[in-house]
Amino acid sequence: MKAVFLFPIIILFSCHKQNEKLKEHLKTNASDSTIIYKSEAVEIIYRCNDVVYKENHFNHQQVLTKQIDYDTVNGGFYYSYFYDNGILAESGKQGEFNGCGVEIGPVRRYDATGNLLSEEQYRYAMPENEEGCHSMEIVRIVSEYQIGQLLSVKTYCSSYESEEQLCFE
């Protein structure tokens, strides 16, 4: 009678161990996959050591809407957003300055036909004896274009927590 009760318990622990091994295997041996969400499909591409290094986001018409390329060497990621017609709308690079997530540029924005509208460059500084993101000083240089011709260059200054103001035009 005791053997009858032990048998289901042994099977239960055996199955639990197998599930744990399977979970560990999936963690350490990730492979490319596609995840379907309500509003989009996301293709996830891995490389060495199972690090995600690229994501492609598609709408329901299977048009690429967003692409993220992770920089596994220097950190951060490159991103691209696309119009519904497949034309590049915006591209840039996100990274870190003193541990704060920031645009490290250049950020380029395009119209629906692919013409460059603007390019933004960023400069960051940390005042002496200051720490943390809230103290960071930000300079954003914006070049505006119309049909390939440079129209203006403006420089904006701010801090991480303050309103942006025009510094130079």
JOJO-V53804 format. One line per field, one symbol per residue. phi: phi as a letter, one per 20 degrees, with the letter a starting at -180 (. if undefined). psi: psi as a letter, one per 20 degrees, with the letter a starting at -180 (. if undefined). burial: # if it has 9 or more other ideal C-beta (glycine too) atoms within 8 Angstrom, else .. Layout:
BEGIN
phi = ???
psi = ???
burial = ???
END
This chain:
BEGIN
phi = .fffffgffffgfffffffffffffffecfcgbcdddfdadcedddbhllefcbcddcefemefdbccdfefeenmbecbdcffenffebbacdbcclndfbfdlfddccefdnffebcddcccbdggmdbngfefecddddddcclndfebccddcadgddffcfecc
psi = hhhhhhghgggghghgggggggggghgilqrqrppprgirpppppraqkkppiqpppqaijkpphqppopnigiraqqqpqqrhjiqpgqqappbqokjpprpjaqppqqriijppgqppqqpqqoqqjqqrhhippppooppqqolippgqpqpqqrrhjrqpqpgq.
burial = .............................#.........#######....#########...#########....#######....############.#.####.####....########.#.#........###########.......########.........
END
